[in-house]
Amino acid sequence: MIKKIFNTVMVFLDFGVFLLWMPAKVYACAVCYGAVDSPLTKGLNMAILTLLIILVGVLGSVAAFLLYVRKRSKENESLAIH
């Protein structure tokens, strides 16, 4: 048990030392620095837009399917024998 805790602490310490020794150029990209006309910024904006379009498409499909199932269950409910 103590060895497991020690290993976990060592992993966090190693990661902290690694973060402290990283060069400053690694900390942020052109988007974070605010370079609006950078090709990297334009690419990231298009990637975000693409992911949003895919997300809306998938969620819309799930919602449409649930509405279809609801409609079908109401139709079958009226046909049920009471």
N, C-alpha and C positions, 0 to 999 in steps of 0.2 A: 504494500500500500504506500509506504513512504517512498519507495523507489519510483512508483508511478507519479506521485506528486512532484518528486525531484525532476523527473524527465520532463514533465509538463512545464515546470518553471524554467528549465534550461532551454526549452524550445522558445518560450516567450522572450527570454533574455537574448538568445541568438538572433531572433527576429528584430528586437529592439536595436541591437548593435548593428545589424545589417542596415536598418533604416537610417541610423546616424551616420554611417559611412558612405551613403549613396551620394553621388554628385548632384548638385542643384539642378542640372539639366533634366534629370529624370523625374523630378517632382511634378511637373505640369507640362501639358502639351500646348499647341498654339491656341486651342479653344479656351483653355483656362487663362492664358495670358491676354486674350481679347483681340487676337489678330482676325478681324472680321473677313478680310478678303483672302485668307489663306486657303489653299486647296484642301488642307486637312479639315478646316472648319466647314467648308462646303460639303465635303464627303461625310462628315459626322452628322450634319444636319439632314442630309438625304437618307442616311442610315436610320436616324430617329424617325423620320417621316415614313420610311418603308415599314419599320416595325409597328408604328401606330396604325398604318393601313391594314397590316396583317392582323393585328390585335382586334381592330374594329370588325374586320371580316369574320374572324373566328367567333367572337362574342355575338355578333349579329346572327350567325348561323345557328349557334346554340339557342339564342332567344327565339328565332323563327321555328326551330324544331320543337321547343317547349310549347309555343303557342299552337303549333299543329297538333301536338299530342293532347293539349287541353281541349281543342276543338273536337277532335275525334272522340275523346272520352265523354264529352257532353252529348255528342250524337249517339253514342252507344248507351249512354245512361237512359235516354228517352226510349230506347228499344228494349230495355231490361224488363223482365216480368216482375211485377210487384206482388 
